[in-house]
Amino acid sequence: MFELAIRYDLRSPSFATPHSILYPTAVEQVVWADRLGFSTVYLAEHHGADDGYLPAPFIVAGAMASRTAAIRFHFSAIIATLHNPVQLAEELSVLDNLSGGRVEATFGIGYRPHEFALFNVDRKRRIAMLEETIDICRRAWNGESVTYNGVTLDEIKPRPVQPGGPPIFIGGSAEPSAHRAAAIGDGYRPALPELYEVYVNDILARGLPAPAPLLNQSPLFMYVTEDPERDWELIAPNVLYATNATARWAKERSVGDTPYKEADSIDDLKTNPSFQVFTPDDCVRFAQGLGEDAELLIHPLFGGLDPELSWRSLELFESKVMPGLRAAGLISPPTSDETAHSSPVSR
Protein backbone atom coordinates (compact mmCIF):
# COMPACT_ATOMS: atom_id res chain seq x y z
CA MET A 1 0.00 0.00 0.00
CA PHE A 2 1.62 3.21 -1.21
CA GLU A 3 0.07 6.38 0.19
CA LEU A 4 0.41 10.10 -0.34
CA ALA A 5 0.10 12.39 2.67
CA ILE A 6 0.44 16.07 3.51
CA ARG A 7 1.36 17.70 6.83
CA TYR A 8 1.02 21.08 8.54
CA ASP A 9 2.24 22.59 11.79
CA LEU A 10 1.85 26.16 10.44
CA ARG A 11 4.74 27.59 12.43
CA SER A 12 6.16 30.77 10.97
CA PRO A 13 9.06 32.86 12.27
CA SER A 14 9.01 36.65 11.95
CA PHE A 15 10.81 36.62 8.59
CA ALA A 16 8.40 34.17 6.97
CA THR A 17 4.80 34.13 5.72
CA PRO A 18 2.14 35.71 7.99
CA HIS A 19 -0.36 33.33 9.52
CA SER A 20 -3.21 35.23 7.88
CA ILE A 21 -1.87 33.87 4.59
CA LEU A 22 -0.62 30.48 5.81
CA TYR A 23 -3.97 29.29 7.17
CA PRO A 24 -6.12 29.82 4.06
CA THR A 25 -3.26 28.52 1.90
CA ALA A 26 -3.18 25.28 3.93
CA VAL A 27 -6.91 24.83 3.41
CA GLU A 28 -6.59 25.30 -0.36
CA GLN A 29 -3.67 22.90 -0.51
CA VAL A 30 -5.64 20.20 1.30
CA VAL A 31 -8.49 20.70 -1.19
CA TRP A 32 -5.85 20.10 -3.88
CA ALA A 33 -4.54 17.00 -2.10
CA ASP A 34 -8.04 15.60 -1.63
CA ARG A 35 -8.76 15.98 -5.34
CA LEU A 36 -5.58 14.09 -6.19
CA GLY A 37 -6.30 11.14 -3.89
CA PHE A 38 -4.00 11.88 -0.97
CA SER A 39 -4.98 9.60 1.90
CA THR A 40 -4.13 11.73 4.94
CA VAL A 41 -3.50 15.24 6.20
CA TYR A 42 -1.52 15.37 9.44
CA LEU A 43 -2.14 18.30 11.78
CA ALA A 44 0.11 18.99 14.77
CA GLU A 45 -0.46 20.77 18.10
CA HIS A 46 1.56 22.93 20.48
CA HIS A 47 0.72 25.95 22.61
CA GLY A 48 2.37 29.23 23.54
CA ALA A 49 5.00 28.98 20.79
CA ASP A 50 6.63 32.22 19.62
CA ASP A 51 6.36 31.08 16.00
CA GLY A 52 2.63 30.31 16.17
CA TYR A 53 3.03 26.53 15.98
CA LEU A 54 -0.51 25.29 15.37
CA PRO A 55 -2.46 25.69 18.65
CA ALA A 56 -5.96 24.89 17.32
CA PRO A 57 -5.80 21.90 14.96
CA PHE A 58 -9.49 21.03 15.38
CA ILE A 59 -10.54 24.40 13.98
CA VAL A 60 -8.23 23.97 11.00
CA ALA A 61 -9.54 20.44 10.42
CA GLY A 62 -13.11 21.71 10.52
CA ALA A 63 -12.34 24.24 7.78
CA MET A 64 -10.61 21.57 5.71
CA ALA A 65 -13.34 18.97 6.25
CA SER A 66 -15.99 21.34 4.92
CA ARG A 67 -14.09 21.59 1.62
CA THR A 68 -13.02 17.97 1.10
CA ALA A 69 -14.59 14.58 0.48
CA ALA A 70 -12.20 11.73 1.19
CA ILE A 71 -8.91 12.74 2.79
CA ARG A 72 -8.55 11.64 6.44
CA PHE A 73 -7.57 13.98 9.26
CA HIS A 74 -4.88 12.59 11.53
CA PHE A 75 -3.95 14.72 14.52
CA SER A 76 -0.29 14.01 15.07
CA ALA A 77 0.04 14.53 17.82
CA ILE A 78 -2.68 15.79 20.10
CA ILE A 79 -1.19 16.63 23.48
CA ALA A 80 -3.93 14.72 25.24
CA THR A 81 -2.76 15.63 28.75
CA LEU A 82 -3.55 19.32 28.11
CA HIS A 83 -7.20 18.66 27.24
CA ASN A 84 -10.25 18.12 29.40
CA PRO A 85 -10.97 14.51 28.39
CA VAL A 86 -14.74 14.97 28.11
CA GLN A 87 -14.32 18.03 25.91
CA LEU A 88 -11.71 16.21 23.83
CA ALA A 89 -14.10 13.29 23.28
CA GLU A 90 -16.86 15.72 22.31
CA GLU A 91 -14.74 17.74 19.89
CA LEU A 92 -13.32 14.70 18.12
CA SER A 93 -16.83 13.29 17.85
CA VAL A 94 -18.14 16.54 16.35
CA LEU A 95 -15.31 16.50 13.81
CA ASP A 96 -16.03 12.87 13.00
CA ASN A 97 -19.63 13.83 12.23
CA LEU A 98 -18.62 16.91 10.26
CA SER A 99 -16.17 14.94 8.13
CA GLY A 100 -18.27 11.81 7.66
CA GLY A 101 -15.99 9.61 9.77
CA ARG A 102 -12.58 10.79 8.56
CA VAL A 103 -10.89 11.46 11.91
CA GLU A 104 -8.04 9.68 13.67
CA ALA A 105 -5.55 10.87 16.25
CA THR A 106 -2.20 10.17 17.78
CA PHE A 107 -2.30 10.97 21.50
CA GLY A 108 0.91 12.19 23.07
CA ILE A 109 1.82 12.93 26.69
CA GLY A 110 3.58 16.22 25.95
CA TYR A 111 7.05 17.31 26.91
CA ARG A 112 7.40 21.12 26.91
CA PRO A 113 7.45 22.37 30.53
CA HIS A 114 5.83 25.73 29.81
CA GLU A 115 2.78 24.03 28.25
CA PHE A 116 2.08 22.10 31.45
CA ALA A 117 2.45 25.34 33.41
CA LEU A 118 0.13 27.21 31.03
CA PHE A 119 -2.61 24.62 31.49
CA ASN A 120 -1.92 24.07 35.21
CA VAL A 121 -1.23 20.37 34.60
CA ASP A 122 1.04 18.28 36.80
CA ARG A 123 3.67 16.94 34.43
CA LYS A 124 4.44 14.05 36.78
CA ARG A 125 0.90 12.69 36.27
CA ARG A 126 0.93 12.77 32.48
CA ILE A 127 0.97 8.96 32.01
CA ALA A 128 -2.01 8.45 34.30
CA MET A 129 -3.79 11.37 32.64
CA LEU A 130 -3.24 9.92 29.19
CA GLU A 131 -4.67 6.57 30.28
CA GLU A 132 -7.70 8.25 31.85
CA THR A 133 -8.29 10.39 28.76
CA ILE A 134 -8.23 7.40 26.43
CA ASP A 135 -10.61 5.48 28.70
CA ILE A 136 -13.06 8.38 28.83
CA CYS A 137 -12.95 8.93 25.08
CA ARG A 138 -13.65 5.29 24.35
CA ARG A 139 -16.45 5.05 26.91
CA ALA A 140 -18.04 8.21 25.57
CA TRP A 141 -17.81 7.07 21.96
CA ASN A 142 -19.39 3.72 22.82
CA GLY A 143 -22.37 5.32 24.54
CA GLU A 144 -21.30 4.35 28.07
CA SER A 145 -21.55 6.54 31.15
CA VAL A 146 -18.56 8.72 31.96
CA THR A 147 -17.47 10.14 35.32
CA TYR A 148 -14.98 12.99 35.49
CA ASN A 149 -14.29 15.53 38.26
CA GLY A 150 -17.10 14.02 40.28
CA VAL A 151 -19.69 14.50 37.56
CA THR A 152 -21.33 11.46 35.96
CA LEU A 153 -22.81 11.72 32.48
CA ASP A 154 -25.04 8.86 31.40
CA GLU A 155 -24.25 9.47 27.75
CA ILE A 156 -22.25 11.97 25.73
CA LYS A 157 -23.55 13.16 22.38
CA PRO A 158 -23.03 13.39 19.52
CA ARG A 159 -21.69 9.89 19.05
CA PRO A 160 -19.01 9.54 16.36
CA VAL A 161 -19.77 8.28 12.87
CA GLN A 162 -17.05 5.65 13.14
CA PRO A 163 -18.15 2.72 15.33
CA GLY A 164 -16.22 2.95 18.57
CA GLY A 165 -14.95 6.38 17.60
CA PRO A 166 -11.83 7.65 15.87
CA PRO A 167 -8.81 5.33 16.08
CA ILE A 168 -6.40 6.37 18.84
CA PHE A 169 -2.72 5.87 18.12
CA ILE A 170 -0.06 6.40 20.77
CA GLY A 171 2.84 8.66 19.98
CA GLY A 172 6.24 8.83 21.59
CA SER A 173 9.98 9.12 21.22
CA ALA A 174 11.18 6.58 23.81
CA GLU A 175 10.70 2.85 24.46
CA PRO A 176 8.01 3.20 27.18
CA SER A 177 5.69 4.71 24.57
CA ALA A 178 5.92 1.50 22.51
CA HIS A 179 4.78 -0.61 25.47
CA ARG A 180 2.05 1.92 26.23
CA ALA A 181 0.79 1.65 22.65
CA ALA A 182 0.69 -2.14 22.86
CA ALA A 183 -1.32 -1.94 26.08
CA ILE A 184 -3.88 0.79 25.33
CA GLY A 185 -3.54 2.03 21.76
CA ASP A 186 -5.18 1.22 18.45
CA GLY A 187 -1.77 1.65 16.89
CA TYR A 188 1.62 3.29 17.36
CA ARG A 189 3.24 6.30 15.70
CA PRO A 190 6.81 6.59 17.00
CA ALA A 191 9.06 9.56 16.38
CA LEU A 192 11.84 7.09 15.54
CA PRO A 193 11.07 4.07 13.29
CA GLU A 194 13.27 1.68 15.28
CA LEU A 195 10.82 1.89 18.18
CA TYR A 196 8.17 0.15 16.10
CA GLU A 197 9.93 -3.20 16.50
CA VAL A 198 9.61 -2.86 20.29
CA TYR A 199 5.88 -2.29 19.81
CA VAL A 200 5.46 -5.29 17.50
CA ASN A 201 7.31 -7.59 19.90
CA ASP A 202 5.13 -6.44 22.79
CA ILE A 203 1.96 -7.02 20.76
CA LEU A 204 3.08 -10.55 19.87
CA ALA A 205 4.06 -11.27 23.49
CA ARG A 206 0.47 -10.46 24.47
CA GLY A 207 -0.77 -13.14 22.08
CA LEU A 208 -2.34 -10.57 19.77
CA PRO A 209 -2.19 -10.59 15.95
CA ALA A 210 0.82 -8.85 14.46
CA PRO A 211 0.07 -5.22 13.61
CA ALA A 212 0.48 -3.87 10.11
CA PRO A 213 4.07 -2.94 9.31
CA LEU A 214 5.14 0.66 9.75
CA LEU A 215 5.06 2.31 6.35
CA ASN A 216 8.45 3.28 4.97
CA GLN A 217 8.82 6.99 5.50
CA SER A 218 9.79 9.78 3.16
CA PRO A 219 12.08 12.64 4.24
CA LEU A 220 10.95 15.07 6.90
CA PHE A 221 10.78 17.67 4.14
CA MET A 222 10.97 17.39 0.38
CA TYR A 223 10.67 19.96 -2.37
CA VAL A 224 10.23 19.27 -6.09
CA THR A 225 11.87 21.57 -8.60
CA GLU A 226 13.49 21.57 -12.03
CA ASP A 227 16.43 23.51 -10.57
CA PRO A 228 17.54 22.16 -7.16
CA GLU A 229 20.53 24.49 -6.77
CA ARG A 230 18.44 27.58 -7.39
CA ASP A 231 15.63 26.56 -5.07
CA TRP A 232 17.83 25.27 -2.25
CA GLU A 233 18.92 28.89 -1.82
CA LEU A 234 15.31 30.07 -1.74
CA ILE A 235 13.93 27.57 0.76
CA ALA A 236 16.99 27.09 3.01
CA PRO A 237 16.12 29.83 5.55
CA ASN A 238 12.75 28.22 6.28
CA VAL A 239 14.14 24.69 6.46
CA LEU A 240 17.03 25.78 8.68
CA TYR A 241 14.64 27.54 11.00
CA ALA A 242 12.21 24.62 11.28
CA THR A 243 14.77 21.91 11.95
CA ASN A 244 16.72 24.03 14.43
CA ALA A 245 13.60 25.13 16.32
CA THR A 246 12.34 21.55 16.60
CA ALA A 247 15.76 20.25 17.66
CA ARG A 248 15.94 22.91 20.39
CA TRP A 249 12.49 21.99 21.64
CA ALA A 250 13.55 18.34 21.82
CA LYS A 251 16.15 19.25 24.44
CA GLU A 252 13.23 19.89 26.79
CA ARG A 253 12.37 16.17 26.74
CA SER A 254 13.34 14.13 29.75
CA VAL A 255 13.79 11.05 27.54
CA GLY A 256 13.67 10.19 23.86
CA ASP A 257 14.98 11.78 20.70
CA THR A 258 13.85 13.49 17.51
CA PRO A 259 14.88 13.05 13.86
CA TYR A 260 15.27 16.82 13.59
CA LYS A 261 18.88 17.88 14.10
CA GLU A 262 20.42 21.33 14.43
CA ALA A 263 22.14 22.65 11.32
CA ASP A 264 24.40 25.65 10.76
CA SER A 265 24.21 26.08 7.02
CA ILE A 266 22.64 25.07 3.75
CA ASP A 267 25.49 22.59 3.32
CA ASP A 268 24.41 20.85 6.52
CA LEU A 269 20.90 20.54 5.11
CA LYS A 270 22.11 19.18 1.78
CA THR A 271 24.06 16.39 3.46
CA ASN A 272 21.14 15.40 5.72
CA PRO A 273 18.92 12.81 4.01
CA SER A 274 15.96 14.04 6.06
CA PHE A 275 15.75 17.09 3.77
CA GLN A 276 15.54 16.57 0.04
CA VAL A 277 15.19 18.87 -2.93
CA PHE A 278 14.30 16.61 -5.86
CA THR A 279 13.87 16.96 -9.56
CA PRO A 280 10.61 15.27 -10.62
CA ASP A 281 12.49 12.24 -11.95
CA ASP A 282 14.56 11.96 -8.77
CA CYS A 283 11.39 12.13 -6.70
CA VAL A 284 9.86 9.26 -8.65
CA ARG A 285 13.02 7.19 -8.25
CA PHE A 286 13.08 7.92 -4.53
CA ALA A 287 9.46 6.85 -4.19
CA GLN A 288 10.16 3.61 -6.05
CA GLY A 289 12.99 2.96 -3.63
CA LEU A 290 10.59 3.22 -0.70
CA GLY A 291 8.66 0.25 -2.05
CA GLU A 292 4.95 -0.47 -2.12
CA ASP A 293 4.44 -0.25 1.67
CA ALA A 294 5.32 3.39 2.06
CA GLU A 295 4.01 6.88 2.65
CA LEU A 296 5.31 9.80 0.62
CA LEU A 297 4.79 12.87 2.77
CA ILE A 298 4.77 16.51 1.67
CA HIS A 299 5.19 19.30 4.23
CA PRO A 300 4.51 22.17 1.83
CA LEU A 301 4.54 25.19 4.18
CA PHE A 302 7.51 23.99 6.26
CA GLY A 303 8.97 26.79 8.36
CA GLY A 304 6.47 29.29 6.96
CA LEU A 305 7.60 28.76 3.37
CA ASP A 306 6.39 31.32 0.83
CA PRO A 307 3.13 29.95 -0.62
CA GLU A 308 4.26 30.78 -4.16
CA LEU A 309 7.33 28.60 -3.71
CA SER A 310 5.18 25.95 -2.08
CA TRP A 311 2.62 25.89 -4.90
CA ARG A 312 5.42 25.76 -7.48
CA SER A 313 6.60 22.48 -5.96
CA LEU A 314 3.07 21.09 -5.69
CA GLU A 315 2.40 21.92 -9.34
CA LEU A 316 5.44 19.93 -10.42
CA PHE A 317 4.44 17.10 -8.13
CA GLU A 318 1.04 16.91 -9.78
CA SER A 319 2.15 17.39 -13.39
CA LYS A 320 5.35 15.32 -13.42
CA VAL A 321 5.78 13.20 -10.28
CA MET A 322 2.30 11.71 -10.07
CA PRO A 323 2.36 10.43 -13.68
CA GLY A 324 5.66 8.77 -12.85
CA LEU A 325 4.19 7.18 -9.73
CA ARG A 326 1.30 5.87 -11.82
CA ALA A 327 3.64 4.49 -14.46
CA ALA A 328 5.55 2.70 -11.69
CA GLY A 329 2.31 1.16 -10.42
CA LEU A 330 2.53 2.90 -7.04
CA ILE A 331 -0.70 4.91 -7.27
CA SER A 332 -3.96 4.49 -9.16
CA PRO A 333 -4.86 6.16 -12.46
CA PRO A 334 -6.39 9.64 -12.19
CA THR A 335 -10.02 9.93 -11.16
CA SER A 336 -12.66 11.72 -13.20
CA ASP A 337 -12.42 14.62 -10.75
CA GLU A 338 -8.70 14.99 -11.45
CA THR A 339 -9.04 14.81 -15.21
CA ALA A 340 -11.86 17.37 -15.13
CA HIS A 341 -9.32 20.04 -14.12
CA SER A 342 -7.43 21.44 -17.06
CA SER A 343 -4.70 23.14 -15.00
CA PRO A 344 -2.29 21.15 -12.81
CA VAL A 345 -3.04 23.18 -9.69
CA SER A 346 -6.44 24.54 -8.79
CA ARG A 347 -6.22 27.55 -6.47
N, C-alpha and C positions, 0 to 999 in steps of 0.2 A: 504494500500500500504506500504509494508516493503521494504526499500531500503538500499543498502550498498554504502558507500561513503568513500573517502580517501582524506586526506588534507596535504598540505605542506606550510610552511612558510620559510623553509630552513635556519633558523637562526642557527648559530653554534659558541659557545664561543671558546676561545683559546684552551681549554683542549679537545675539541670534534673533530668530524670528519671534515677534510678539505672540503671546498666547491668544490674542483676539484673532489672529490669522491661523495659528496652529490648529486650534480646535475645529473650526469649520473645514479646514483642509483635511484633517484626519477623517471626518465624517465622509467627505467626498471620496477619499481614497478607499474607504471601506466599501462604499457603494460600487466603486470600480472593481475591487477585489471580489465582491459578491457576484457581480456579473460574470467574472472570469472563472468562477468555480473554486475560489480559495475556500478551504475548509474551516479555517479558524482565524479569529482576530484575538490576540492576547492584549489584555489591558492590565496595567500594573497599579500599585497603590503605595503612596507614602504621604506623610503629613508634615507641614511646617518646614518644607524644603525651600532654600533661598532661590532655587531655579524653577520653582513651580511644579516639581515632579507631581504627577497626576494624583490629586487628593480625592477626587470624586468619580471613580470609574463607573459607578452605576448610572450616573447622569449621562456620561458619555455613551455608555452602552445603550441607554434608552433612546438617545438621538440616532444612533446607528441602527438600532433594531427597527425603528420606524421607517427606515429607508431601504432596508434589505429584506431578502427572502429566505436565504438558505445558510449563510455563513454563521458559525457558532461563536458565542462569546465566552471566552475562557479568561477568568480573572486570575492573573498570575503575577504576584500572589495577592490575595486578600489578607491583610494583617488581622486575622480573626480575633485576636486578643484585644484589639482596640474597639471592637463593636459590641453593643448590647446584643446578645445572641437572639433574643426574640425579634428585635428590629432587623437584624441581619437575615433571619429566616423569612421575615415578611418581605423585605426588599428583593431578595433573590427570587422569591415566589412571584412577586409582581412582575419582575423582569422576565421570568419564564413564561408568564401569561402574555406579556406584551410581545415577546419574540416568537411565540408559538412553540416553546420548548427547546430553545437553542442556547441554554445557559449551562455552564459548568464552571467550577472554581477550584483553584489550588488554595488551601488554607495554610498560612504560615503563622509562626509564633511571634515574629517581629524580632528586631535586634537593636534598633536605634534608641539609645537611652532617652533622648529628649521627647520621643513620641510617647513613651510610657508616662513621662512626667506630664506632658500636655493633656493626656486623657486620664490622668490620676489612676493609673493601672500599676499594680505591684508586679514588677518584672519577674520576681522570683516565683510567681504563681502562674506563669504563662503556659506551662504544660497542662496543668489542671484546668485552666481556663479554656484552652483549645479543646480538650476532651469534652468539657461541659457544653461548649458551643456546638460542637458536632452532634452531640446527643440531642440537644434541644432542636437543632435544625431538622434532624431526621424525624424526631417525634412529631414536630409541627407539620412537616410535609406528609406524614403518614396519617394525619388526622387524629393523633393521640393528644392527651392532655399534657400540658407543659407547666412546670412550676419554676419560677425564677424570682428572686428577691422577695420571697414570701407570698407571691401572687400566683394563683393557679388559674390557668385558662383551659377550659374544657376542649377548645378547638381554636386553631388559628386559621384565618382565611385572609386572602384566597389561597387555596391549595395550588401547588404547581401543576403545570401541564404534564411534565414528565412524571410517570409513576415513581413514587418514592423521592421525588425531588431531583434537583440538579446533582450530577455526580460531584463528589467531594474528593479531590486529590490532596495529598499531603506534600507540602514543599519543605525544603531544607538543604543545608549545606554541610551537614555532619552526619556521622553514622547513626546516632540515635533517631534522626528523622526517618531513616529507612525502616527501622523496627517499629516506629510509631505508625508509619503508613501501612505496614503489614497487619498491625493490630486493629486500626480503626479507620483506615482510608479505603476509598474506592479505587485508588491508584496512587502513584508516586511520581512526583516531578522534581527530581534532585537538581541542585545547581551544578553538580559535577556528575557526569555520566557514570563514573566508576562506582558511585554509590548504588546504582540500580541493581548491581549484582548482589549486594548485601540484602536488598529488599526481596529479590527473587528467592534467595536462599532461605530467608525467613518465612516467606509464603509457603515454600515447599515443606519446610520443617513443621509447619502447622497442618500439613496434610491437605492443603488447598490446591486447586489447579494452578498450574504455572500461569503467571500473568503474560499479557502480550509483551513482546520485546520492546525496549525503548527505541523509538525511531532514531535513526542516524540523524545527527544534527548538522545544520548548515552553520556558517560563521555567525558570530554575534552581530555583525553588520556586513552587508554586501551592497555594492553599488555597481550598476551596469552602465557602461559607457563605450563609445567607439574610440575614445582617447583617454586611457587610464592616467597617463602622466599629467595631462592637463587637469583632469578632474580630481586627482589626488590633492593637488594644490588648493582646489576650491573647497573640498569637503573636510580637509584635515583639521581645521580649527574646531569644528563641531565634534569630530570623532575623538580628537585628543581630549576635549573637555569631557565628553561623556564617559570615556573609559577611566580617566583620572578621577572624576568625581565619584564614580561607583567604587573604584578601588579604595578611595579614601574612606568612604562609608563603611566598606567591609572591615576596616580596622576596628570598628566599633563592636564587631561580633566578639562574643566570648569564646566561641568555637567555630570551626568550619572555614570555608574558603570561597572565593569567587573566581570565575574565569576572566574577569576584567582585571587587567594589570596596568599599573602606572607606566606612562610613556613620556619621553622628553621631546620627541621630535617626530616628524613625518616618517623619517627612516625607521624609527622604532615601530610605527604602525605597519609599514610595508613589510617588515620581517615577522610580524605577528600573524599567524594564520587565522586568528579570530576576526581579522578585518580584511576584507577582500574587495578590490575594485576590479571587476571583470569586464572583458569584452563580451558581447553576446555569445560568441562561440565558446569562450572559456567558461562562461556560466553553464552552458549546456553540458560541457565535458565534466565540470565539477559535479553537477547534479547526477550525471550518469555514474560517477564514481561513488556517490552516496549509496547507490543501489535502490532497489524497489521499496524497501522498508525505510523510508526516510521522510523528513520534513524539510522543505526548503523555505526558510523564513526571511522575510523582508522587514526591515525596521526603517521605514522610509523617511521619518522625520527625526532621526537619531541626533541628539544633541541640539535640537532646534534648527535642523537643516533648512535652508531656504526652500520653500515649496516649489519654486521653479526648477531648482536643481533636482529635487525629489521627483517631481513629475517627469522630468527628462529621463531619469532612470527607469521609472515605471513604464513609460511609453516604449522604451527599447525592450523592456522585459516582455511586454505584451506583443510587440510586433516581430521580435526576432528570437527571444528566448523560448517563449511558449510554443511556437511552431517546432522548434528543435526538440523540446520535451515531448511533444506529440509524436514526432518522427521516431524518437527513441522508445516510444511505447510507455513512457512514464505517466503521462496524463491523457485524459480522454479527448476525443475530437471536440471542436468548439460547439457550443449549444446554439440554438436558433437565436437566443437573446444576444449572444456574442456577435454572431454574423450579421445581426440586424444593425449593428453600429458600423458606420462607414469609416470613422476615425479611430485610431488605435486607443486613444484615451478620451473618455467622456468626462468633461468637467466644466 
